[in-house]
Amino acid sequence: MSLFGGTINSLETGLKYATLKNKTIAQNIANVDTPNYKAKDISFKQVLMDEQTTLISANRTDIRHYDIKITQNKSSVISYENFRYRNDGNGVDMDAEQAKLAQNSIYYNALIDRINGKLNTLNTVIKGGR
C-alpha cells in the first residue's frame, strides 16, 4: 500500500511531463531564427506510457539462473521533419509556441497547487489538526 495512495506519484509524473514540454518549447523559441530547424513537441501519451512501464524481471530461484530484466526506453520528443513554416526551412511558429508555453505554465502551476494542497493536508494530519 502506498503512503500517499498514488496521487503524489501521478502528480509527479505530470510535473515531469510539464517540465519536459517546457524545455522543448524553450528550445523551439530559442531556435526561431535558425535556418532548417524543425520544431519539436512532446507526446503526452508516450510520456505516460514510459512512466507506467514497469520493470519486468524474472524470479530467480537458483544462483545459476539468468537475471532477466526488460525495460522500454522510447523518446517522447517528436520532431516535425516535413514541416516548413518559413522560406528558410524553419518550422517554428512563434505565436503557436507562445500559446503552448502559456498553456503549459497554467498546467504546471495547477499541478504545483495540487501537490501543495496534498502536502498541507498531510502536514495538518501530522500535527493532529492544529
C-alpha positions as CSV (number, residue, x, y, z in Angstrom):
1,M,0.0,0.0,0.0
2,S,1.3,3.4,-1.0
3,L,1.6,6.1,1.7
4,F,0.0,8.7,-0.5
5,G,-2.4,6.5,-2.4
6,G,-0.6,7.1,-5.7
7,T,-1.8,10.7,-6.0
8,I,1.6,12.2,-5.4
9,N,3.2,9.8,-7.9
10,S,0.7,10.8,-10.5
11,L,1.2,14.5,-9.9
12,E,5.0,13.9,-10.1
13,T,4.6,12.2,-13.5
14,G,2.5,15.2,-14.6
15,L,5.3,17.6,-13.4
16,K,7.9,15.6,-15.3
17,Y,5.8,15.9,-18.5
18,A,5.2,19.7,-18.0
19,T,9.0,20.2,-17.4
20,L,10.0,18.3,-20.5
21,K,7.3,20.2,-22.5
22,N,8.6,23.5,-21.2
23,K,12.2,22.6,-22.1
24,T,11.1,21.6,-25.6
25,I,9.1,24.8,-26.1
26,A,12.0,26.9,-24.9
27,Q,14.3,25.1,-27.4
28,N,11.9,25.8,-30.2
29,I,11.7,29.5,-29.2
30,A,15.5,29.8,-28.9
31,N,15.8,28.4,-32.4
32,V,13.2,30.5,-34.1
33,D,15.8,32.2,-36.3
34,T,17.8,29.1,-37.1
35,P,17.5,28.0,-40.7
36,N,16.2,24.5,-41.3
37,Y,15.4,24.0,-37.6
38,K,12.4,21.7,-37.2
39,A,10.0,22.3,-34.3
40,K,9.7,19.7,-31.7
41,D,6.8,18.6,-29.5
42,I,6.2,16.2,-26.6
43,S,3.8,13.2,-26.8
44,F,1.8,13.1,-23.6
45,K,0.7,9.5,-24.4
46,Q,4.4,8.4,-24.8
47,V,5.4,10.1,-21.5
48,L,2.6,8.4,-19.7
49,M,3.4,5.0,-21.2
50,D,7.1,5.4,-20.3
51,E,6.2,6.3,-16.7
52,Q,3.7,3.4,-16.4
53,T,6.1,0.8,-17.9
54,T,7.3,-1.3,-15.0
55,L,10.5,-3.2,-15.0
56,I,9.7,-6.8,-15.7
57,S,12.1,-9.2,-14.0
58,A,12.2,-13.0,-13.6
59,N,12.1,-14.7,-10.2
60,R,15.5,-16.3,-9.6
61,T,15.2,-19.5,-7.5
62,D,18.8,-20.6,-8.1
63,I,22.1,-18.6,-8.4
64,R,22.7,-20.2,-11.8
65,H,19.5,-18.7,-13.3
66,Y,19.9,-15.7,-15.5
67,D,18.6,-12.4,-14.2
68,I,16.2,-11.1,-16.9
69,K,15.1,-7.5,-16.9
70,I,13.0,-5.8,-19.6
71,T,12.6,-2.1,-19.9
72,Q,11.2,0.1,-22.6
73,N,13.0,3.3,-23.5
74,K,11.5,5.4,-26.2
75,S,11.9,9.1,-26.8
76,S,8.9,11.2,-26.0
77,V,10.1,14.1,-28.2
78,I,8.6,14.3,-31.7
79,S,10.3,16.3,-34.4
80,Y,8.3,17.7,-37.3
81,E,10.7,16.8,-40.1
82,N,8.5,17.5,-43.1
83,F,7.0,20.8,-41.7
84,R,8.3,24.1,-43.0
85,Y,6.8,27.3,-41.6
86,R,9.0,29.8,-43.4
87,N,11.1,30.0,-46.6
88,D,14.4,29.4,-44.8
89,G,13.1,25.9,-43.8
90,N,12.5,26.8,-40.1
91,G,9.4,25.0,-38.7
92,V,8.8,27.2,-35.6
93,D,5.6,29.2,-35.4
94,M,6.4,31.8,-32.7
95,D,2.7,32.6,-31.9
96,A,1.9,28.9,-31.5
97,E,4.9,28.3,-29.3
98,Q,4.0,31.2,-27.1
99,A,0.4,29.9,-26.8
100,K,1.8,26.4,-25.9
101,L,4.1,28.0,-23.3
102,A,1.2,29.8,-21.6
103,Q,-0.9,26.7,-21.6
104,N,1.9,24.6,-20.2
105,S,2.6,27.2,-17.5
106,I,-1.0,27.1,-16.4
107,Y,-0.9,23.3,-16.3
108,Y,2.4,23.3,-14.3
109,N,1.1,25.8,-11.8
110,A,-2.1,23.8,-11.3
111,L,-0.1,20.7,-10.6
112,I,2.1,22.6,-8.1
113,D,-1.1,23.9,-6.3
114,R,-2.5,20.4,-6.1
115,I,0.7,19.0,-4.7
116,N,0.9,21.8,-2.1
117,G,-2.7,21.0,-1.1
118,K,-1.9,17.3,-0.6
119,L,1.2,18.1,1.4
120,N,-0.6,20.7,3.5
121,T,-3.3,18.1,4.3
122,L,-0.6,15.6,5.3
123,N,1.0,18.3,7.5
124,T,-2.3,19.0,9.2
125,V,-2.8,15.3,9.9
126,I,0.8,15.0,11.3
127,K,0.2,18.0,13.6
128,G,-3.1,16.5,14.8
129,G,-5.4,19.0,13.2
130,R,-3.7,22.1,14.7
